[in-house]
Amino acid sequence: MAEAPQTGLPCFMFVAIVLLACTVATEPGTAAGDETTVDTGILDLTQEYIDAPEGGIEIRTPDFEIPPYTEALRCYFGTYTGPTIGVTYVQTLESEYSHHSQLKAAPADDPHQDGDLIDCESTDLMSVYVPLFEAAGEVKKGEEYDGNWLHLPEGIGMKLRSGQRWVLDMHYVNTTDRPILVNNGVNLDFMAEDEVSQWAAAMQFDNGGVRVEAASSLDDSFTCPFQVDMDIFSLLGHMHTRGTSYAMDYNSADGETTRVYDIPEWDGGYHPSNPLIINYDLGEFKVKAGESLTTSCSFYNETDVTLEFPDEMCTTVLVVTPLEDPASCIRGTYF
């Protein structure tokens, strides 16, 4: 198992936030097994992590707390310091009440330090951080983990550059009346740079923010062009519980429009860790520079308050090749 070259911190020995759901106190002279458990009111949902594939990379956060009845975004920062590699496999590890967990690229001049764990509910921050890898390529169901894994065809890898700053973006919705203690992680497998025959990367197409007025509906659509010829491996749509429908239309150079992703009745059941994914074999879905993808999202807000990010959103994510670095397009403009 590779020992944490990507964090810049030795062996993932992070200083955890000390927030324990139960404090186990042992009186002096007490025999082993006679400990007294004191309930502090915090619900401990920290997970026992699944190991990365042999020789792979593990990213692990400190434990952190989410207050009761709270929707929260937390960001955890680090730097990959090993040699440039081609990532072939991604597995995200999340505690209960997680809404999503994404490993994203942070700009080289990002002011946050390795090991920082911050509140990151700012829309501006989220538009800057682009998915470094998107766990959307092959859906697998296993005894150890039930969710989306990225597993690319042989010879294709997603580039992780030496010195790459990264941020683990974690979204939690605590619907309980108690603080919850949680932790997150990411497992990666990879091949050496000289073994990569073709690069792949994630693309994020976003509407730039949703605003759904109280007791009203909203229909929104936006188009993002493709800047180079490429193959699409996978498509997924992301919205929240007030979403009512989601669709993607491929606009080809000959003027034809083809619906490639369609959920006419979004019921909120597509959790971000297990969304509906459309997968393609290499060469099955080719697009040309100048062609585009239009995303359409509809919402109904039955509440008496206006809903904005992070309560609702409309984001399409693709995994494509050849592309060496992740890309983000917001309402037609690349960042």
C-alpha positions as CSV (number, residue, x, y, z in Angstrom):
1,M,0.0,0.0,0.0
2,A,1.4,3.4,-1.0
3,E,2.0,5.6,2.1
4,A,0.2,8.8,1.5
5,P,2.5,10.5,-1.0
6,Q,-0.4,12.6,-2.2
7,T,-1.1,14.6,1.0
8,G,2.3,16.0,1.8
9,L,1.6,14.8,5.3
10,P,3.4,11.6,6.5
11,C,1.4,8.4,6.5
12,F,-1.9,10.1,6.7
13,M,-1.3,10.8,10.4
14,F,-3.8,13.7,10.5
15,V,-4.6,15.5,13.7
16,A,-8.3,14.6,14.1
17,I,-10.9,16.9,15.4
18,V,-11.6,15.3,18.8
19,L,-15.4,14.9,18.8
20,L,-16.4,11.6,20.2
21,A,-19.9,10.2,20.3
22,C,-19.1,8.3,23.5
23,T,-16.3,9.0,25.8
24,V,-14.9,5.8,27.3
25,A,-13.5,6.6,30.8
26,T,-11.5,4.1,32.8
27,E,-11.0,4.7,36.5
28,P,-7.5,4.1,37.8
29,G,-7.0,0.5,38.7
30,T,-10.1,-0.7,36.8
31,A,-9.6,-4.0,35.1
32,A,-9.8,-4.3,31.3
33,G,-13.4,-4.7,30.1
34,D,-14.8,-2.7,33.1
35,E,-14.8,0.7,31.3
36,T,-17.7,3.1,31.9
37,T,-19.3,4.6,28.8
38,V,-20.5,8.2,29.1
39,D,-23.0,9.4,26.5
40,T,-22.0,12.9,25.3
41,G,-25.0,13.2,22.9
42,I,-23.0,13.0,19.7
43,L,-24.0,10.2,17.3
44,D,-20.7,8.5,16.1
45,L,-21.1,7.5,12.5
46,T,-17.4,7.2,11.6
47,Q,-16.7,4.4,9.3
48,E,-14.1,1.7,9.2
49,Y,-12.4,2.4,5.9
50,I,-12.1,-0.1,3.1
51,D,-8.5,-0.5,1.9
52,A,-7.4,0.7,-1.5
53,P,-6.3,-1.9,-4.0
54,E,-2.8,-3.2,-3.2
55,G,-0.3,-0.5,-4.0
56,G,-3.0,2.1,-4.4
57,I,-3.5,5.5,-2.7
58,E,-5.7,6.3,0.2
59,I,-7.0,9.7,1.2
60,R,-8.5,10.0,4.7
61,T,-10.1,12.9,6.4
62,P,-10.1,13.7,10.1
63,D,-13.3,13.0,12.0
64,F,-15.6,16.1,11.9
65,E,-19.0,17.0,13.3
66,I,-22.2,18.1,11.6
67,P,-24.7,19.9,13.8
68,P,-28.3,18.5,14.2
69,Y,-30.9,19.4,11.5
70,T,-28.1,20.9,9.3
71,E,-27.1,20.8,5.7
72,A,-23.4,21.4,5.5
73,L,-20.5,21.5,3.0
74,R,-17.0,20.8,4.2
75,C,-13.8,20.9,2.2
76,Y,-10.6,19.1,3.1
77,F,-7.3,20.1,1.3
78,G,-4.1,18.3,0.3
79,T,-1.4,18.0,-2.3
80,Y,-0.3,15.0,-4.3
81,T,3.5,14.9,-4.2
82,G,4.3,11.6,-6.0
83,P,5.2,11.2,-9.6
84,T,2.6,12.0,-12.3
85,I,0.4,8.9,-12.7
86,G,-2.7,7.7,-14.6
87,V,-5.6,6.9,-12.2
88,T,-7.6,3.9,-13.3
89,Y,-10.0,3.4,-10.4
90,V,-11.8,5.6,-7.9
91,Q,-13.8,4.7,-4.9
92,T,-15.4,7.2,-2.6
93,L,-16.0,6.3,1.1
94,E,-18.7,8.3,2.9
95,S,-20.4,8.2,6.3
96,E,-24.2,7.9,6.8
97,Y,-26.1,11.1,5.9
98,S,-23.6,12.0,3.2
99,H,-25.1,13.6,0.1
100,H,-22.0,13.6,-2.0
101,S,-18.2,13.3,-1.7
102,Q,-16.0,14.5,-4.7
103,L,-12.3,14.8,-5.1
104,K,-11.7,18.0,-7.0
105,A,-8.7,19.9,-8.4
106,A,-7.7,23.1,-6.4
107,P,-5.8,25.9,-8.1
108,A,-2.1,26.0,-7.5
109,D,-2.5,29.4,-5.8
110,D,-5.4,28.2,-3.5
111,P,-4.8,29.9,-0.1
112,H,-5.8,26.8,2.0
113,Q,-3.1,24.7,3.5
114,D,-2.8,20.9,3.4
115,G,-4.8,19.4,6.2
116,D,-7.3,22.4,6.3
117,L,-10.9,21.3,6.9
118,I,-13.2,24.2,6.3
119,D,-16.9,25.2,5.9
120,C,-17.1,25.7,2.1
121,E,-20.7,26.6,1.4
122,S,-19.7,29.5,-0.9
123,T,-21.0,29.1,-4.5
124,D,-17.9,30.9,-5.7
125,L,-15.6,28.3,-4.1
126,M,-17.6,25.5,-5.7
127,S,-17.3,27.0,-9.2
128,V,-13.5,27.1,-8.8
129,Y,-13.0,23.5,-7.8
130,V,-13.5,21.1,-10.7
131,P,-13.9,17.3,-10.3
132,L,-10.4,15.8,-10.5
133,F,-11.9,12.4,-11.0
134,E,-15.6,11.5,-11.2
135,A,-16.6,8.1,-9.9
136,A,-18.9,7.6,-12.9
137,G,-17.9,4.9,-15.3
138,E,-19.0,1.5,-14.2
139,V,-21.6,0.8,-11.5
140,K,-20.6,-2.1,-9.3
141,K,-22.4,-3.7,-6.4
142,G,-20.3,-5.6,-3.9
143,E,-20.5,-6.8,-0.3
144,E,-18.0,-4.2,0.9
145,Y,-19.2,-1.2,-1.0
146,D,-22.5,-0.2,-2.8
147,G,-22.0,2.7,-5.1
148,N,-20.2,4.1,-8.2
149,W,-16.7,3.1,-9.1
150,L,-14.7,4.5,-11.9
151,H,-12.9,1.7,-13.7
152,L,-11.5,2.7,-17.1
153,P,-10.6,0.5,-20.1
154,E,-7.1,-0.9,-20.2
155,G,-4.4,1.7,-21.1
156,I,-6.7,4.7,-20.3
157,G,-6.0,6.8,-17.2
158,M,-7.0,10.1,-15.6
159,K,-4.0,12.3,-15.0
160,L,-2.9,13.0,-11.5
161,R,0.0,15.4,-11.8
162,S,2.9,15.7,-9.4
163,G,2.2,18.7,-7.2
164,Q,-1.5,18.7,-7.9
165,R,-3.5,20.5,-5.2
166,W,-6.8,18.8,-4.4
167,V,-9.8,19.3,-2.3
168,L,-12.3,16.7,-1.0
169,D,-15.7,18.3,-1.3
170,M,-18.2,16.7,1.2
171,H,-21.9,17.5,1.5
172,Y,-23.9,16.2,4.5
173,V,-27.6,16.6,5.4
174,N,-28.0,15.7,9.1
175,T,-31.7,15.1,9.6
176,T,-31.3,13.9,13.2
177,D,-31.7,15.9,16.4
178,R,-28.1,15.1,17.4
179,P,-24.7,16.2,16.2
180,I,-23.1,13.5,14.0
181,L,-19.5,12.6,13.9
182,V,-18.4,11.5,10.4
183,N,-15.3,10.8,8.2
184,N,-14.7,10.5,4.5
185,G,-12.1,8.9,2.3
186,V,-11.1,8.1,-1.3
187,N,-9.3,5.1,-2.7
188,L,-7.3,5.3,-5.9
189,D,-5.5,2.8,-8.1
190,F,-3.2,3.8,-10.9
191,M,-0.6,3.0,-13.5
192,A,2.7,4.7,-14.3
193,E,2.6,7.6,-16.7
194,D,4.6,5.7,-19.4
195,E,2.0,3.0,-19.3
196,V,-0.9,5.3,-20.3
197,S,-1.9,5.0,-23.9
198,Q,-4.7,7.6,-23.7
199,W,-5.7,10.2,-21.1
200,A,-9.3,10.7,-19.8
201,A,-10.7,13.4,-17.6
202,A,-13.9,14.6,-16.0
203,M,-16.0,17.5,-17.4
204,Q,-18.6,19.4,-15.3
205,F,-21.4,21.3,-17.0
206,D,-23.3,23.5,-14.6
207,N,-26.1,26.1,-14.7
208,G,-24.2,28.4,-12.3
209,G,-26.8,28.2,-9.5
210,V,-30.5,27.6,-9.0
211,R,-33.0,30.0,-7.5
212,V,-36.5,28.5,-7.1
213,E,-39.0,30.9,-5.5
214,A,-41.3,29.7,-2.7
215,A,-44.4,27.8,-3.9
216,S,-43.3,27.9,-7.5
217,S,-41.8,25.8,-10.3
218,L,-38.7,26.5,-12.5
219,D,-37.6,25.2,-15.8
220,D,-34.0,25.9,-16.7
221,S,-31.7,24.8,-19.5
222,F,-28.1,25.6,-20.6
223,T,-25.8,24.5,-23.4
224,C,-22.1,23.7,-23.2
225,P,-20.0,23.2,-26.4
226,F,-17.3,20.6,-26.9
227,Q,-14.0,22.3,-27.7
228,V,-12.2,19.3,-29.2
229,D,-13.2,16.0,-30.7
230,M,-13.6,13.3,-28.0
231,D,-15.2,10.1,-26.9
232,I,-17.7,10.1,-24.0
233,F,-17.4,7.2,-21.5
234,S,-20.3,8.2,-19.2
235,L,-23.0,10.8,-18.4
236,L,-24.7,11.5,-15.1
237,G,-27.2,14.1,-14.0
238,H,-27.2,15.7,-10.5
239,M,-30.0,17.5,-8.8
240,H,-31.7,17.3,-5.4
241,T,-35.1,16.4,-3.9
242,R,-37.1,19.3,-5.4
243,G,-36.0,18.4,-8.9
244,T,-38.9,17.0,-11.0
245,S,-37.2,16.1,-14.3
246,Y,-33.7,15.9,-15.9
247,A,-32.6,15.6,-19.5
248,M,-29.6,15.9,-21.8
249,D,-29.7,16.6,-25.5
250,Y,-26.7,16.1,-27.9
251,N,-26.6,18.7,-30.6
252,S,-24.6,17.4,-33.6
253,A,-22.9,19.3,-36.3
254,D,-25.5,18.4,-38.9
255,G,-28.2,20.1,-36.8
256,E,-29.7,16.9,-35.4
257,T,-30.7,16.9,-31.7
258,T,-30.7,13.5,-29.9
259,R,-31.9,12.9,-26.3
260,V,-29.2,10.9,-24.6
261,Y,-30.3,11.1,-21.0
262,D,-33.9,11.3,-19.8
263,I,-35.5,11.2,-16.4
264,P,-39.0,12.6,-16.9
265,E,-40.0,12.0,-13.3
266,W,-37.1,12.7,-11.0
267,D,-38.2,11.4,-7.6
268,G,-35.2,12.4,-5.5
269,G,-34.2,8.8,-5.2
270,Y,-31.0,9.2,-7.3
271,H,-28.5,9.8,-4.5
272,P,-25.3,11.5,-5.7
273,S,-23.3,8.4,-4.6
274,N,-25.5,6.2,-6.8
275,P,-27.0,8.3,-9.6
276,L,-28.4,7.1,-12.9
277,I,-25.4,6.7,-15.1
278,I,-25.3,6.2,-18.9
279,N,-22.2,4.3,-19.9
280,Y,-20.6,4.0,-23.3
281,D,-17.8,1.8,-24.7
282,L,-14.8,3.4,-26.2
283,G,-15.8,4.8,-29.6
284,E,-19.5,4.3,-29.1
285,F,-20.4,8.0,-28.4
286,K,-18.1,10.3,-30.4
287,V,-18.5,14.1,-30.4
288,K,-16.8,16.8,-32.5
289,A,-15.5,20.2,-31.7
290,G,-18.3,22.7,-32.0
291,E,-21.0,20.2,-31.1
292,S,-22.7,20.6,-27.8
293,L,-24.8,19.2,-25.0
294,T,-27.9,20.9,-23.6
295,T,-29.0,20.1,-20.0
296,S,-32.5,20.8,-18.9
297,C,-33.7,20.7,-15.3
298,S,-37.1,21.3,-13.8
299,F,-37.9,22.0,-10.2
300,Y,-41.0,22.5,-7.9
301,N,-40.5,24.2,-4.6
302,E,-43.5,23.4,-2.3
303,T,-41.9,25.3,0.7
304,D,-42.5,28.8,1.8
305,V,-38.8,29.8,1.3
306,T,-36.7,30.4,-1.7
307,L,-34.3,27.5,-2.5
308,E,-30.8,28.2,-3.8
309,F,-27.5,26.3,-3.7
310,P,-26.8,24.0,-2.0
311,D,-30.4,23.1,-1.5
312,E,-30.8,22.6,-5.2
313,M,-28.5,22.4,-8.2
314,C,-28.4,21.3,-11.9
315,T,-25.1,19.7,-12.9
316,T,-24.1,17.3,-15.7
317,V,-20.9,15.3,-15.3
318,L,-19.1,13.5,-18.1
319,V,-16.0,11.3,-18.3
320,V,-14.3,11.8,-21.7
321,T,-11.2,11.0,-23.6
322,P,-8.8,12.3,-24.8
323,L,-8.6,15.0,-22.2
324,E,-5.6,15.5,-19.9
325,D,-7.1,17.9,-17.3
326,P,-10.6,18.3,-15.8
327,A,-12.8,21.0,-17.3
328,S,-15.7,23.1,-16.1
329,C,-18.3,24.8,-18.2
330,I,-20.9,27.1,-16.6
331,R,-23.8,28.1,-18.9
332,G,-21.6,27.9,-22.0
333,T,-18.4,29.4,-20.6
334,Y,-15.3,27.4,-19.7
335,F,-13.4,28.2,-16.5
